[in-house]
C-alpha cells in the first residue's frame, strides 16, 4: 500500500535477500512511537527507521508477494537449521489420513530440538505412522524438517477463540519426552 514500508530482516535486524525467511517489519505514519504509559522501553519491537517488528516470519517471493511462514516464537532449531512449524503443517495436512495436525519442537540432547507432529486422524482412518509421514512428505520437505516423532490425539488444544493453542501444544509435546 502507498505509504507502507515492508522489510524482512534477520535476527540481527539486517535486511535479508528475496526468498529468505526473516522477521516482518512494517513502517508507516500509523506506527506507534512508543507504548502508552510504558516506562521499560519498547520491548525491542521499535526499529530506528520508524518501523515495528511484528513477530511474524515471512519471505518475499519472486513476484514480490509476502509469504508468511509462522511466528518467531514458534520456530525451533534442529541441528542448527531453523524449522517453521507452519511450513511442515501445511504439507502434513494434505495427508489423506490426517484431519488436523500441529508441529512443535521438543528438546533433544543431540539435535538441540526435534519436531513432533501432533496428529488427529480422520474418522474411520488409522493415524499414519512416522514412516508413512516421512514417505508422504520427503519430496516436499528437507530431511531436517521432517518430524522425529508422531503423537496421536483425539483433538488439538484450542484457545477460547478456537485457534491452535501453541503453548498447550508445546507442553503436551514436552511431556511426551518424559
C-alpha positions as CSV (number, residue, x, y, z in Angstrom):
1,X,0.0,0.0,0.0
2,X,1.2,3.5,-0.6
3,X,3.0,4.9,2.5
4,X,3.7,1.5,4.0
5,X,7.2,0.1,4.1
6,X,7.7,-3.7,4.4
7,X,11.1,-5.1,5.3
8,X,12.1,-8.7,6.0
9,X,15.1,-8.7,8.5
10,X,17.4,-11.3,10.1
11,X,17.7,-11.8,13.8
12,X,20.4,-9.1,13.7
13,X,17.8,-6.7,12.1
14,X,19.6,-6.7,8.8
15,X,17.6,-6.9,5.6
16,X,17.6,-10.4,4.0
17,X,17.6,-11.3,0.3
18,X,14.4,-12.0,-1.6
19,X,13.3,-15.6,-0.8
20,X,15.0,-15.8,2.6
21,X,12.9,-16.1,5.7
22,X,13.1,-13.3,8.3
23,X,11.0,-11.2,10.6
24,X,8.4,-9.0,9.0
25,X,8.8,-5.3,9.8
26,X,6.3,-2.6,8.9
27,X,6.7,1.1,8.8
28,X,4.1,3.9,8.1
29,X,2.7,7.0,9.6
30,X,0.4,4.8,11.6
31,X,3.2,3.0,13.5
32,X,3.3,3.9,17.2
33,X,6.2,5.9,18.6
34,X,6.1,4.2,22.0
35,X,3.9,2.1,24.3
36,X,1.4,4.1,26.2
37,X,2.5,4.6,29.9
38,X,5.2,2.0,29.4
39,X,8.5,3.1,31.1
40,X,10.5,0.0,30.4
41,X,11.1,0.8,26.8
42,X,9.6,-0.8,23.7
43,X,10.5,-4.4,24.3
44,X,12.7,-4.3,21.2
45,X,9.8,-4.0,18.7
46,X,10.5,-0.5,17.5
47,X,13.3,0.0,15.0
48,X,15.3,3.1,14.5
49,X,13.9,3.6,11.0
50,X,10.3,4.1,12.3
51,X,9.2,0.6,11.6
52,X,7.9,-2.0,14.0
53,X,8.9,-5.7,14.3
54,X,5.7,-7.7,14.0
55,X,7.0,-11.1,15.3
56,X,5.7,-12.7,12.1
57,X,8.1,-14.7,10.0
58,X,7.9,-14.4,6.2
59,X,9.7,-14.1,2.9
60,X,9.2,-12.1,-0.3
61,X,8.6,-14.5,-3.2
62,X,9.9,-13.9,-6.8
63,X,6.7,-12.0,-7.6
64,X,7.2,-9.5,-4.7
65,X,4.5,-11.0,-2.6
66,X,4.8,-11.5,1.2
67,X,4.5,-15.2,2.2
68,X,4.0,-15.7,5.9
69,X,5.6,-18.8,7.4
70,X,4.8,-18.5,11.1
71,X,5.7,-16.6,14.3
72,X,9.2,-16.1,15.6
73,X,8.2,-17.7,18.9
74,X,7.1,-20.9,17.1
75,X,10.3,-21.6,15.2
76,X,12.6,-24.3,16.6
77,X,16.2,-25.2,15.7
78,X,17.1,-28.7,14.7
79,X,20.8,-29.3,14.4
80,X,21.5,-25.7,13.5
81,X,18.6,-25.4,11.0
82,X,15.5,-23.2,11.6
83,X,12.3,-25.1,11.2
84,X,9.0,-23.3,10.8
85,X,6.1,-25.4,12.1
86,X,3.5,-23.8,9.7
87,X,5.5,-24.9,6.7
88,X,5.6,-28.5,7.9
89,X,2.0,-28.5,9.0
90,X,0.8,-27.3,5.5
91,X,2.4,-30.3,3.9
92,X,1.3,-32.9,6.5
93,X,-2.3,-31.5,6.5
94,X,-2.6,-32.9,2.9
95,X,-2.1,-36.5,4.1
96,X,-5.4,-38.4,3.4
97,X,-5.5,-39.9,6.9
98,X,-4.9,-36.7,8.8
99,X,-7.8,-34.5,9.9
100,X,-5.7,-31.9,11.8
101,X,-2.0,-31.6,12.6
102,X,0.3,-29.3,14.5
103,X,4.0,-29.4,14.9
104,X,6.1,-28.3,17.9
105,X,9.8,-28.5,18.8
106,X,10.9,-30.8,21.7
107,X,14.4,-30.6,23.3
108,X,16.8,-33.2,22.1
109,X,20.3,-33.9,23.6
110,X,21.9,-34.5,20.2
111,X,20.0,-32.2,17.8
112,X,19.1,-29.4,20.2
113,X,15.4,-29.7,19.2
114,X,13.4,-32.0,17.1
115,X,9.9,-31.7,15.6
116,X,6.9,-33.6,16.9
117,X,3.8,-33.9,14.7
118,X,0.7,-34.0,16.8
119,X,-2.0,-35.6,14.6
120,X,-5.7,-36.0,14.7
121,X,-6.7,-38.9,12.4
122,X,-9.7,-38.7,10.1
123,X,-12.8,-40.5,11.2
124,X,-12.5,-44.2,10.3
125,X,-8.8,-44.0,9.5
126,X,-5.8,-45.2,11.3
127,X,-3.3,-42.5,12.1
128,X,-0.2,-42.5,9.9
129,X,3.0,-43.9,11.3
130,X,6.2,-41.8,11.4
131,X,7.5,-43.8,8.4
132,X,4.3,-43.1,6.4
133,X,4.6,-39.4,7.2
134,X,8.2,-39.4,6.1
135,X,7.3,-41.2,2.8
136,X,4.5,-38.7,2.2
137,X,6.4,-35.6,2.9
138,X,10.1,-36.3,1.9
139,X,9.7,-34.9,-1.6
140,X,8.4,-31.6,-0.3
141,X,10.3,-31.0,2.9
142,X,14.0,-31.1,3.6
143,X,15.0,-34.1,5.8
144,X,15.7,-31.9,8.8
145,X,12.2,-30.5,8.7
146,X,10.6,-34.0,8.9
147,X,9.2,-34.8,12.4
148,X,11.2,-37.1,14.6
149,X,8.0,-38.3,16.4
150,X,4.3,-38.5,15.8
151,X,1.7,-38.2,18.6
152,X,-1.9,-39.1,18.0
153,X,-4.5,-37.2,19.9
154,X,-8.3,-37.0,19.8
155,X,-8.2,-33.2,19.3
156,X,-5.7,-30.4,19.1
157,X,-5.6,-28.0,22.0
158,X,-7.5,-24.8,21.2
159,X,-7.8,-21.4,22.7
160,X,-11.2,-19.9,23.7
161,X,-11.1,-18.3,20.2
162,X,-10.9,-21.7,18.6
163,X,-7.3,-21.2,17.4
164,X,-4.5,-23.6,18.0
165,X,-3.1,-23.2,21.5
166,X,0.6,-23.3,20.8
167,X,1.6,-23.1,24.5
168,X,-0.6,-26.1,25.4
169,X,0.8,-27.9,22.4
170,X,4.4,-27.2,23.5
171,X,3.5,-28.5,27.0
172,X,1.9,-31.6,25.5
173,X,5.0,-32.3,23.4
174,X,7.5,-31.7,26.2
175,X,5.5,-34.1,28.5
176,X,5.7,-36.8,25.8
177,X,9.5,-36.8,26.1
178,X,9.5,-37.7,29.8
